[in-house]
Amino acid sequence: MKKEDKRNNEEHLKGIVNNLPDSPGCYQYLNSEGVIIYVGKAKNLKRRVSSYFNKEQQSLKTRLLVSKICDIKYVVVNSETDALLLENNLIKKHQPRYNVLLKDDKTYPSICITNDYFPKLFKTRKIIRGAGTYFGPYSNAGALNAMIELIKELYALRTCNLKLTPETIREGRYDACLEYQIKKCNAPCIGCITHEDYQKQISEIKSILKGDIKPLQETLLNEMKEKAAELKFEEAQKIKERFDLIENFRTRSEVVSPTLNNIDVFSIESDEKSAYINFLHITNGCINQAYTFEYKKKLDESDEELLAMGIVEMRERFKSKAREIIVPFNIELAIENTIVSTPQRGEKARLLSLSKLNVKQYKADRLKQEEKLNPEQKATRLMKEIQQAMGMEKLPVIIETFDNSNIQGSDAVAACVVFKKLKPSKKDYRKYNIKTVDGADDYASMREVVRRRYRRAIEEETPLPNLIIADGGKGQIEAIRTVIEDELKLNIPIAGLVKDGKHRTSELIVGKNGESIGLKQHSALFRLMTHIQDEVHRFAITFHRDKRSKRQIASELDTIKGIGKKSKEELLNKFKSVKRIKEATAEQLAEVVGKAKAEIIKSHYK
């Protein structure tokens, strides 16, 4: 956009903003092509829209949105409730680029009761308007199947696809099928049940699916008493069986006191990219609806804004008229004739805890699914966790870890293992013989190795690590720091891995003061740090053992006069150890080094 056009656009927008009313409503931002790119709601249109053009309050994402705005439209409404509903409808209709995206999993099944003369009941994943009444969706397929099984035990509904009308039944066009013979269907096709009685059963089924079981139980109890009074004990027994089935189902479903009725419960969990919202509807102490969904963030939306949007979306979708809404924190939400509360104790608090448990589990499941599809995502998430915990400027894409190994100062060695994107990069592993340190001085050994490694890296201009980890505590960190910061003038974060009394990874410490970063056992970060510590220890100790073994073997054979380096290598290649050389016969030795040297070796060991 040219400077003059930009200036004209700013004047145009300023004129609109200055003339906005101080009323509740919805506003729409349009781009240069006249496409709606953002929809929002406000208690006060003028104050809310003006805030977008306040440069002090703008985040990077908001500045990007504002730079695209070429026109503003708005709709004034009577109340904040109307603004919420209108915003929700406009977002679904226009799907603006900068509004949160509702990731709606449409594969969840629902229960459908058709609009036929004699309705059918079945589970489906497709919602067809006008085809029937839908109940759900059910995020738990087990709960849906249990509900259908209960209904099948209580009612013998038809399952066929026959077009049943009063005319076809009266004319006797159809015959009863096997379902009627095994008493799984009341056979409306041959007139074994009247339309009125069948519709009564359908009404009872809808009450069960809505969770409104108590009135149905009272009706069945009265019918049972009437049949017993009329001495119709068989019919009374059948009603009692239905009553008991419903009572057992109600007892299993009840989570709190049955006095709690018609309540919506919401909770939210979010991260940088997404927000997950759980919805529970409670009827007579039972969970009648349970649904969790995801919003994909586009701007810097707060949890309060997203939760308010989610509440409007779910109540509209499930046609909820609950008079009380339970939420985890205070939000600005004005819904007529509805109380919004945040309970701290009691049965309502239990419901909120249950909703939080569901949304946390849903979030964890989604992350696991995404990590299976994209393994690098898990690594990125862990790297961000390390970055945040240590206050690092960059992601720890390259991590290098050091460990020393010696026995009372002898055969002192060190090792460096490299992890790239949290995976071992074995081609970059390095072994070091300690050259300048006498005796068992771990700190001096660490300084020598770190100095050698990073001086060479600077000279050869190879990539430096984003994080250095020592297999040790404050002393090892300080030894590395003096070389990295004081000598080489590098700015690389340094941490240390400390083990407990049982030689298990216990904590990660950082900084000069050795501040501890808690590692929760069984967490992904704990397992990663344990893996890094075990890997560098394994690599260092293996190198140390190899060096010690070679020294011991070499020193023993070197004491035999007349046996040179080449003969020694040939003997070790053949017999693998000094012990086997000692036990070999003169003939076996002669096959490798000749008769004369074989006699020298045998004489030495005698």
C-alpha positions as CSV (number, residue, x, y, z in Angstrom):
1,M,0.0,0.0,0.0
2,K,1.4,3.4,-1.0
3,K,2.0,6.1,1.7
4,E,-0.8,8.3,0.4
5,D,-3.2,5.3,0.3
6,K,-2.2,4.3,3.7
7,R,-2.8,7.7,5.1
8,N,-6.2,7.9,3.5
9,N,-7.1,4.5,4.9
10,E,-6.0,5.6,8.4
11,E,-8.2,8.7,8.1
12,H,-11.1,6.5,6.9
13,L,-10.8,4.1,9.8
14,K,-10.4,6.9,12.3
15,G,-13.6,8.5,11.1
16,I,-15.5,5.2,11.6
17,V,-14.0,4.6,15.1
18,N,-14.8,8.2,16.3
19,N,-18.5,7.7,15.3
20,L,-18.9,4.3,16.9
21,P,-21.7,4.1,19.6
22,D,-21.1,3.3,23.2
23,S,-23.4,0.3,22.9
24,P,-23.0,-3.5,23.0
25,G,-22.6,-5.1,19.6
26,C,-20.5,-6.9,17.1
27,Y,-17.8,-5.5,14.8
28,Q,-16.3,-6.8,11.6
29,Y,-12.9,-6.0,10.1
30,L,-12.6,-6.2,6.3
31,N,-9.5,-6.2,4.1
32,S,-8.9,-4.4,0.8
33,E,-10.9,-7.0,-1.1
34,G,-13.9,-6.6,1.2
35,V,-13.4,-10.0,2.9
36,I,-14.2,-10.2,6.6
37,I,-11.0,-11.1,8.3
38,Y,-12.1,-10.7,12.0
39,V,-15.3,-10.7,14.0
40,G,-15.5,-9.5,17.6
41,K,-18.0,-8.6,20.3
42,A,-18.1,-5.8,22.7
43,K,-20.0,-4.4,25.7
44,N,-18.9,-1.0,24.4
45,L,-18.2,-0.9,20.7
46,K,-16.3,2.4,20.6
47,R,-14.0,1.5,23.5
48,R,-13.3,-2.0,22.3
49,V,-12.6,-1.1,18.6
50,S,-10.4,1.9,19.7
51,S,-8.2,-0.4,21.7
52,Y,-7.0,-2.1,18.5
53,F,-5.5,1.1,17.2
54,N,-3.7,1.9,20.4
55,K,-0.1,1.1,19.5
56,E,1.1,0.8,23.1
57,Q,-1.3,-2.2,23.6
58,Q,-0.7,-3.9,20.3
59,S,1.1,-7.3,20.2
60,L,2.9,-8.5,17.1
61,K,-0.2,-10.6,16.0
62,T,-2.6,-7.7,16.6
63,R,-0.4,-5.3,14.6
64,L,-0.5,-7.7,11.7
65,L,-4.3,-7.8,11.9
66,V,-4.6,-4.0,12.1
67,S,-2.3,-3.6,9.1
68,K,-4.8,-5.6,7.0
69,I,-7.9,-3.6,8.0
70,C,-9.4,-1.4,5.3
71,D,-13.0,-1.1,6.5
72,I,-15.1,-1.6,9.7
73,K,-18.7,-2.8,9.9
74,Y,-20.7,-3.1,13.1
75,V,-24.1,-4.3,14.4
76,V,-25.6,-2.8,17.5
77,V,-27.6,-5.2,19.7
78,N,-29.7,-4.9,22.9
79,S,-27.5,-6.8,25.3
80,E,-24.1,-8.5,25.8
81,T,-25.9,-11.9,25.5
82,D,-27.1,-10.9,22.0
83,A,-23.6,-9.8,21.1
84,L,-22.2,-13.2,22.2
85,L,-24.7,-15.1,20.1
86,L,-24.3,-12.9,17.0
87,E,-20.5,-13.1,17.2
88,N,-20.7,-16.9,17.4
89,N,-23.0,-17.1,14.3
90,L,-20.9,-14.7,12.3
91,I,-17.7,-16.6,13.0
92,K,-19.3,-19.8,11.9
93,K,-20.8,-18.2,8.8
94,H,-17.7,-16.3,7.5
95,Q,-14.9,-18.2,9.2
96,P,-12.6,-15.1,9.3
97,R,-8.9,-15.7,9.0
98,Y,-7.9,-14.1,12.3
99,N,-10.6,-15.6,14.5
100,V,-10.0,-18.7,16.5
101,L,-10.7,-21.9,14.6
102,L,-13.0,-24.4,16.2
103,K,-11.5,-27.8,15.5
104,D,-14.7,-29.8,15.6
105,D,-14.2,-33.6,15.5
106,K,-17.3,-34.5,13.5
107,T,-16.5,-38.2,13.7
108,Y,-18.1,-38.5,17.2
109,P,-21.2,-40.6,17.0
110,S,-24.7,-39.5,18.0
111,I,-28.1,-41.2,18.6
112,C,-30.8,-40.5,16.1
113,I,-34.5,-41.0,16.5
114,T,-36.1,-40.6,13.1
115,N,-39.2,-38.6,12.2
116,D,-41.0,-41.7,10.7
117,Y,-44.6,-42.5,11.6
118,F,-43.1,-45.3,13.6
119,P,-39.6,-43.9,14.5
120,K,-36.4,-45.9,14.5
121,L,-33.4,-45.4,16.7
122,F,-29.8,-45.9,15.6
123,K,-26.3,-44.5,16.1
124,T,-24.8,-42.3,13.3
125,R,-21.9,-40.0,12.6
126,K,-23.8,-38.0,10.0
127,I,-26.2,-35.2,11.0
128,I,-28.9,-34.7,8.4
129,R,-31.2,-31.8,9.1
130,G,-34.9,-32.7,9.2
131,A,-34.2,-36.5,9.3
132,G,-34.9,-36.8,13.0
133,T,-33.9,-35.8,16.5
134,Y,-30.2,-36.2,17.4
135,F,-28.8,-36.8,20.9
136,G,-25.0,-36.4,21.4
137,P,-22.4,-36.3,20.1
138,Y,-20.9,-38.9,22.5
139,S,-17.1,-38.6,22.9
140,N,-17.1,-42.0,24.6
141,A,-18.3,-44.7,22.3
142,G,-18.7,-47.1,25.3
143,A,-21.2,-44.7,26.9
144,L,-23.2,-44.5,23.7
145,N,-23.3,-48.3,23.2
146,A,-24.4,-48.8,26.9
147,M,-27.2,-46.3,26.3
148,I,-28.4,-48.1,23.2
149,E,-28.3,-51.5,25.0
150,L,-30.4,-50.1,27.8
151,I,-33.0,-48.8,25.4
152,K,-33.1,-52.1,23.6
153,E,-33.7,-54.0,26.9
154,L,-36.5,-51.5,27.8
155,Y,-38.2,-51.1,24.5
156,A,-38.8,-53.4,21.4
157,L,-38.4,-50.8,18.7
158,R,-38.4,-51.6,15.0
159,T,-35.1,-51.8,13.1
160,C,-36.4,-52.4,9.6
161,N,-36.5,-49.9,6.7
162,L,-40.1,-50.5,5.8
163,K,-42.2,-47.4,4.9
164,L,-44.9,-47.8,7.6
165,T,-48.0,-45.6,7.2
166,P,-51.6,-46.1,8.4
167,E,-52.5,-47.2,4.9
168,T,-49.8,-49.8,4.5
169,I,-50.5,-51.3,7.9
170,R,-54.3,-51.3,7.4
171,E,-53.8,-53.1,4.0
172,G,-51.6,-55.7,5.5
173,R,-48.8,-55.2,3.0
174,Y,-46.0,-56.6,5.3
175,D,-45.3,-59.7,7.4
176,A,-43.7,-59.8,10.8
177,C,-39.9,-60.7,10.7
178,L,-37.7,-62.7,12.9
179,E,-37.2,-59.8,15.3
180,Y,-40.9,-60.1,16.3
181,Q,-40.5,-63.9,16.7
182,I,-37.6,-63.4,19.2
183,K,-39.5,-60.6,21.0
184,K,-37.1,-57.9,19.9
185,C,-39.7,-55.9,18.0
186,N,-43.4,-55.0,18.8
187,A,-44.2,-55.5,15.0
188,P,-46.0,-52.2,14.2
189,C,-45.9,-53.4,10.6
190,I,-48.8,-55.8,11.4
191,G,-50.5,-53.6,13.9
192,C,-49.3,-55.4,17.1
193,I,-48.8,-52.0,18.8
194,T,-50.8,-48.8,18.3
195,H,-49.3,-45.6,17.0
196,E,-50.1,-43.9,20.4
197,D,-48.4,-46.6,22.5
198,Y,-45.4,-46.6,20.2
199,Q,-45.1,-42.8,20.5
200,K,-45.4,-43.0,24.2
201,Q,-42.3,-45.3,24.2
202,I,-40.5,-42.8,22.0
203,S,-41.3,-40.0,24.5
204,E,-39.9,-42.1,27.3
205,I,-36.7,-42.9,25.3
206,K,-36.2,-39.1,24.6
207,S,-36.5,-38.5,28.4
208,I,-33.8,-41.1,29.1
209,L,-31.5,-39.6,26.4
210,K,-32.0,-36.1,27.9
211,G,-31.2,-37.5,31.3
212,D,-34.6,-36.7,32.7
213,I,-35.1,-40.1,34.3
214,K,-36.9,-39.2,37.5
215,P,-40.4,-38.4,36.0
216,L,-40.2,-41.6,34.0
217,Q,-39.4,-43.6,37.1
218,E,-42.4,-42.1,38.9
219,T,-44.7,-42.9,36.0
220,L,-43.5,-46.6,35.9
221,L,-43.9,-46.9,39.7
222,N,-47.5,-45.7,39.5
223,E,-48.3,-48.0,36.6
224,M,-46.8,-50.9,38.5
225,K,-48.9,-50.2,41.6
226,E,-52.0,-49.9,39.4
227,K,-51.4,-53.3,37.7
228,A,-50.7,-54.9,41.1
229,A,-54.0,-53.5,42.5
230,E,-55.8,-54.9,39.5
231,L,-54.1,-58.3,40.2
232,K,-52.3,-58.2,36.9
233,F,-49.1,-59.4,38.4
234,E,-47.4,-60.5,35.2
235,E,-47.8,-57.0,33.7
236,A,-46.7,-55.5,37.0
237,Q,-43.6,-57.7,37.0
238,K,-42.6,-56.5,33.4
239,I,-43.0,-52.9,34.5
240,K,-40.9,-53.6,37.6
241,E,-38.1,-55.1,35.4
242,R,-38.1,-51.9,33.3
243,F,-38.0,-49.7,36.5
244,D,-35.1,-51.7,37.9
245,L,-33.1,-51.4,34.7
246,I,-33.5,-47.6,34.7
247,E,-32.7,-47.4,38.4
248,N,-29.5,-49.4,37.9
249,F,-28.5,-47.1,35.0
250,R,-29.3,-44.0,37.1
251,T,-27.2,-45.3,40.0
252,R,-24.2,-46.0,37.8
253,S,-24.5,-42.6,36.1
254,E,-25.0,-40.5,39.2
255,V,-21.9,-38.5,40.1
256,V,-23.3,-36.1,42.7
257,S,-26.5,-35.5,44.7
258,P,-29.6,-36.0,42.5
259,T,-30.7,-32.6,43.9
260,L,-28.3,-30.9,41.5
261,N,-30.2,-30.4,38.3
262,N,-29.9,-28.6,35.0
263,I,-26.3,-27.3,35.4
264,D,-23.6,-26.7,32.8
265,V,-19.9,-27.2,33.8
266,F,-17.0,-25.8,31.8
267,S,-13.2,-26.0,32.2
268,I,-10.3,-25.0,29.9
269,E,-6.6,-25.9,29.3
270,S,-4.5,-24.0,26.9
271,D,-1.0,-23.7,25.4
272,E,0.6,-21.3,22.9
273,K,-1.3,-22.8,19.9
274,S,-4.6,-24.3,21.2
275,A,-7.2,-24.1,23.9
276,Y,-9.2,-27.2,25.0
277,I,-12.6,-26.8,26.5
278,N,-14.7,-29.5,28.3
279,F,-18.4,-29.3,28.7
280,L,-20.6,-31.3,31.1
281,H,-24.3,-31.0,31.4
282,I,-25.8,-32.3,34.7
283,T,-29.4,-33.5,35.0
284,N,-30.6,-35.0,38.3
285,G,-27.1,-35.6,39.5
286,C,-26.1,-37.4,36.4
287,I,-23.8,-36.4,33.5
288,N,-26.2,-36.2,30.5
289,Q,-23.7,-34.6,28.1
290,A,-19.9,-34.7,28.0
291,Y,-18.0,-33.1,25.2
292,T,-14.4,-31.7,24.7
293,F,-13.3,-29.6,21.8
294,E,-10.3,-27.6,20.6
295,Y,-9.9,-24.0,19.5
296,K,-6.9,-23.1,17.3
297,K,-5.6,-19.7,18.4
298,K,-4.9,-17.0,15.8
299,L,-4.3,-13.8,18.0
300,D,-3.4,-13.4,21.6
301,E,-6.8,-14.6,22.9
302,S,-7.0,-15.0,26.7
303,D,-8.5,-18.1,28.4
304,E,-11.4,-15.8,29.6
305,E,-12.3,-14.8,26.0
306,L,-12.0,-18.4,24.7
307,L,-14.0,-19.9,27.5
308,A,-16.8,-17.4,27.0
309,M,-16.9,-18.3,23.3
310,G,-16.9,-22.0,24.1
311,I,-19.8,-21.6,26.5
312,V,-22.0,-19.9,23.9
313,E,-21.0,-22.5,21.3
314,M,-21.8,-25.5,23.4
315,R,-25.1,-24.1,24.9
316,E,-26.3,-23.4,21.4
317,R,-25.2,-26.7,20.0
318,F,-26.8,-28.8,22.7
319,K,-29.8,-26.5,23.2
320,S,-28.9,-26.1,26.8
321,K,-31.2,-23.9,28.9
322,A,-29.3,-24.5,32.2
323,R,-29.9,-21.9,34.8
324,E,-26.4,-22.3,36.3
325,I,-23.0,-22.3,34.7
326,I,-20.0,-23.5,36.7
327,V,-16.6,-22.2,35.5
328,P,-13.0,-22.5,36.9
329,F,-12.4,-18.7,37.2
330,N,-14.4,-15.5,37.0
331,I,-15.4,-14.4,33.4
332,E,-17.5,-11.6,32.0
333,L,-20.5,-13.5,30.7
334,A,-24.0,-12.1,30.7
335,I,-26.6,-14.7,29.9
336,E,-30.2,-13.8,30.9
337,N,-31.7,-15.7,33.8
338,T,-28.4,-17.6,34.3
339,I,-26.0,-17.7,37.2
340,V,-22.3,-18.0,36.6
341,S,-20.4,-19.4,39.6
342,T,-16.9,-20.7,40.6
343,P,-17.4,-23.1,43.5
344,Q,-14.5,-23.7,45.9
345,R,-15.9,-26.7,47.9
346,G,-18.8,-29.1,48.0
347,E,-20.4,-31.1,45.3
348,K,-20.3,-28.4,42.6
349,A,-16.6,-28.1,43.2
350,R,-16.4,-31.9,42.6
351,L,-18.1,-31.4,39.2
352,L,-15.6,-28.7,38.3
353,S,-12.7,-31.1,39.2
354,L,-14.2,-33.8,37.1
355,S,-14.5,-31.4,34.1
356,K,-10.8,-30.3,34.6
357,L,-9.7,-34.0,34.7
358,N,-11.5,-34.6,31.4
359,V,-10.0,-31.6,29.6
360,K,-6.5,-32.4,30.8
361,Q,-6.8,-36.0,29.6
362,Y,-8.2,-34.8,26.3
363,K,-5.2,-32.4,25.9
364,A,-2.7,-35.2,26.7
365,D,-4.4,-37.5,24.2
366,R,-4.3,-34.9,21.5
367,L,-0.6,-34.2,22.1
368,K,0.2,-37.9,22.0
369,Q,-1.7,-38.3,18.7
370,E,0.1,-35.3,17.2
371,E,3.5,-36.6,18.4
372,K,2.8,-40.0,16.7
373,L,2.1,-38.3,13.4
374,N,5.0,-35.8,13.9
375,P,7.7,-37.1,16.2
376,E,9.7,-33.9,15.9
377,Q,6.8,-32.1,17.6
378,K,7.5,-33.9,20.9
379,A,11.2,-32.9,20.7
380,T,10.2,-29.3,20.0
381,R,7.9,-29.3,23.0
382,L,10.6,-30.7,25.3
383,M,13.2,-28.2,24.0
384,K,10.7,-25.3,24.7
385,E,10.2,-26.8,28.2
386,I,14.0,-26.7,28.8
387,Q,14.3,-23.2,27.3
388,Q,11.6,-21.9,29.6
389,A,12.9,-23.6,32.7
390,M,16.4,-22.3,32.2
391,G,15.4,-18.9,30.8
392,M,17.4,-19.5,27.6
393,E,17.2,-17.1,24.6
394,K,17.4,-20.0,22.0
395,L,16.0,-23.5,21.8
396,P,18.6,-26.1,22.9
397,V,18.8,-27.7,19.5
398,I,22.4,-28.9,20.2
399,I,23.2,-30.2,23.6
400,E,26.7,-31.3,24.6
401,T,27.4,-33.2,27.8
402,F,30.8,-34.0,29.5
403,D,31.9,-36.7,31.9
404,N,35.3,-37.7,33.4
405,S,36.5,-41.2,34.3
406,N,39.6,-42.3,36.2
407,I,40.7,-44.7,39.0
408,Q,42.7,-42.8,41.6
409,G,44.1,-40.5,38.8
410,S,45.3,-43.3,36.6
411,D,44.1,-43.7,32.9
412,A,42.2,-40.4,33.2
413,V,39.9,-39.8,30.3
414,A,36.9,-37.7,29.4
415,A,34.0,-38.0,27.0
416,C,31.6,-35.7,25.2
417,V,28.3,-36.8,23.8
418,V,26.1,-34.7,21.5
419,F,22.3,-34.6,21.2
420,K,20.8,-32.8,18.2
421,K,17.0,-32.2,18.5
422,L,17.2,-34.4,21.6
423,K,18.5,-37.4,19.7
424,P,22.0,-38.9,20.1
425,S,24.3,-37.8,17.3
426,K,26.9,-40.6,17.7
427,K,29.1,-39.4,14.8
428,D,29.8,-36.2,16.9
429,Y,30.8,-38.1,20.1
430,R,34.4,-37.5,21.1
431,K,36.9,-39.2,23.5
432,Y,39.7,-37.3,25.3
433,N,42.9,-38.5,27.0
434,I,43.7,-36.1,29.8
435,K,47.1,-34.7,29.0
436,T,47.9,-31.8,31.4
437,V,46.5,-33.0,34.7
438,D,48.3,-35.3,37.2
439,G,46.2,-37.2,39.7
440,A,42.5,-37.3,40.3
441,D,41.5,-33.7,39.7
442,D,38.1,-33.8,38.1
443,Y,37.7,-30.0,37.9
444,A,41.1,-29.5,36.2
445,S,40.3,-32.4,33.8
446,M,37.0,-30.8,32.9
447,R,38.6,-27.4,32.2
448,E,41.2,-29.1,29.9
449,V,38.6,-31.0,27.9
450,V,36.2,-28.0,27.5
451,R,39.1,-25.7,26.5
452,R,40.4,-28.2,23.9
453,R,36.9,-28.8,22.4
454,Y,35.7,-25.3,22.0
455,R,39.1,-23.7,21.0
456,R,39.1,-26.1,18.1
457,A,35.4,-25.4,17.4
458,I,36.2,-21.7,17.2
459,E,39.2,-22.2,15.0
460,E,37.4,-24.6,12.6
461,E,34.2,-22.5,12.8
462,T,32.0,-25.5,13.6
463,P,28.6,-25.0,15.2
464,L,28.6,-24.3,18.9
465,P,26.1,-26.0,21.3
466,N,23.0,-24.1,22.6
467,L,23.5,-25.8,26.0
468,I,26.4,-27.5,27.8
469,I,25.6,-30.0,30.5
470,A,28.1,-31.4,33.0
471,D,27.6,-34.8,34.7
472,G,28.1,-33.2,38.1
473,G,27.1,-30.4,40.4
474,K,28.2,-26.8,41.2
475,G,31.9,-27.5,41.0
476,Q,31.7,-28.9,37.5
477,I,29.5,-26.1,36.3
478,E,32.0,-23.5,37.6
479,A,34.9,-25.3,36.0
480,I,33.1,-25.2,32.6
481,R,32.0,-21.6,33.1
482,T,35.5,-20.3,33.8
483,V,36.7,-21.6,30.4
484,I,33.5,-20.8,28.4
485,E,32.9,-17.3,29.7
486,D,36.2,-16.1,31.2
487,E,38.7,-17.5,28.8
488,L,36.8,-18.0,25.5
489,K,34.3,-15.2,26.0
490,L,31.4,-17.4,24.8
491,N,27.8,-17.0,25.9
492,I,26.5,-20.6,26.2
493,P,24.1,-21.7,29.0
494,I,25.6,-24.3,31.4
495,A,23.8,-26.8,33.6
496,G,24.7,-29.8,35.7
497,L,23.0,-33.1,36.3
498,V,23.1,-34.3,39.9
499,K,22.5,-37.9,41.1
500,D,21.0,-39.0,44.4
501,G,22.5,-41.4,47.0
502,K,21.4,-44.4,44.8
503,H,23.2,-43.0,41.8
504,R,20.0,-42.0,40.0
505,T,19.3,-38.7,38.2
506,S,17.7,-36.4,40.7
507,E,17.9,-32.8,39.6
508,L,19.1,-30.3,37.0
509,I,20.9,-27.3,38.4
510,V,21.7,-24.0,36.5
511,G,23.5,-20.7,37.2
512,K,26.3,-19.7,39.4
513,N,24.2,-20.3,42.5
514,G,23.2,-23.8,41.4
515,E,19.4,-23.2,41.3
516,S,17.6,-26.4,41.1
517,I,15.0,-27.3,38.4
518,G,12.7,-29.9,39.6
519,L,12.5,-33.1,37.5
520,K,9.2,-34.9,38.1
521,Q,9.8,-38.6,38.0
522,H,8.3,-40.3,34.9
523,S,7.9,-37.0,33.1
524,A,9.3,-36.7,29.6
525,L,11.9,-34.2,30.7
526,F,13.1,-36.5,33.5
527,R,13.4,-39.4,31.1
528,L,15.4,-37.2,28.7
529,M,17.9,-36.0,31.3
530,T,18.3,-39.5,32.6
531,H,19.0,-40.7,29.1
532,I,21.6,-38.0,28.5
533,Q,23.4,-38.7,31.8
534,D,23.4,-42.4,31.3
535,E,24.7,-42.0,27.8
536,V,27.7,-39.8,28.6
537,H,28.5,-42.0,31.6
538,R,28.4,-45.1,29.4
539,F,30.6,-43.6,26.7
540,A,33.2,-42.3,29.2
541,I,33.4,-45.5,31.3
542,T,33.7,-47.7,28.2
543,F,36.6,-45.6,26.9
544,H,38.2,-45.7,30.3
545,R,37.9,-49.5,30.5
546,D,39.3,-50.0,27.0
547,K,42.3,-47.8,27.8
548,R,43.0,-49.5,31.1
549,S,42.7,-52.9,29.5
550,K,45.1,-52.1,26.7
551,R,47.6,-50.6,29.2
552,Q,47.5,-53.7,31.4
553,I,47.9,-56.1,28.4
554,A,50.6,-54.0,26.8
555,S,52.7,-53.7,30.1
556,E,52.8,-57.5,30.6
557,L,53.9,-58.4,27.1
558,D,56.3,-55.5,26.9
559,T,58.3,-57.1,29.7
560,I,59.3,-60.1,27.5
561,K,62.6,-59.3,25.7
562,G,62.6,-60.3,22.1
563,I,58.9,-59.8,21.5
564,G,58.3,-56.7,19.5
565,K,55.2,-54.6,18.8
566,K,54.3,-56.6,15.6
567,S,54.6,-60.0,17.4
568,K,52.5,-58.7,20.3
569,E,49.7,-57.6,18.0
570,E,49.8,-60.9,16.1
571,L,49.5,-62.9,19.4
572,L,46.7,-60.7,20.7
573,N,44.8,-61.0,17.4
574,K,45.1,-64.8,17.6
575,F,44.6,-65.5,21.3
576,K,42.6,-62.4,22.3
577,S,44.0,-62.2,25.8
578,V,47.3,-62.5,27.8
579,K,45.8,-65.4,29.8
580,R,45.3,-67.5,26.7
581,I,48.8,-66.7,25.4
582,K,50.1,-67.9,28.8
583,E,48.1,-71.1,28.5
584,A,49.0,-71.9,24.9
585,T,51.4,-74.7,23.9
586,A,54.8,-74.0,22.3
587,E,53.4,-75.4,19.0
588,Q,50.4,-73.1,19.0
589,L,52.6,-70.1,19.7
590,A,55.1,-71.1,17.0
591,E,52.3,-71.1,14.4
592,V,52.0,-67.3,15.0
593,V,55.4,-66.0,15.8
594,G,57.8,-68.8,15.0
595,K,59.6,-71.5,17.0
596,A,62.3,-69.2,18.5
597,K,59.9,-66.6,19.8
598,A,57.6,-69.3,21.1
599,E,60.4,-70.7,23.2
600,I,61.2,-67.2,24.6
601,I,57.5,-66.7,25.6
602,K,57.3,-70.1,27.3
603,S,60.6,-69.6,29.1
604,H,59.3,-66.2,30.4
605,Y,56.2,-67.6,31.9
606,K,58.1,-70.6,33.5
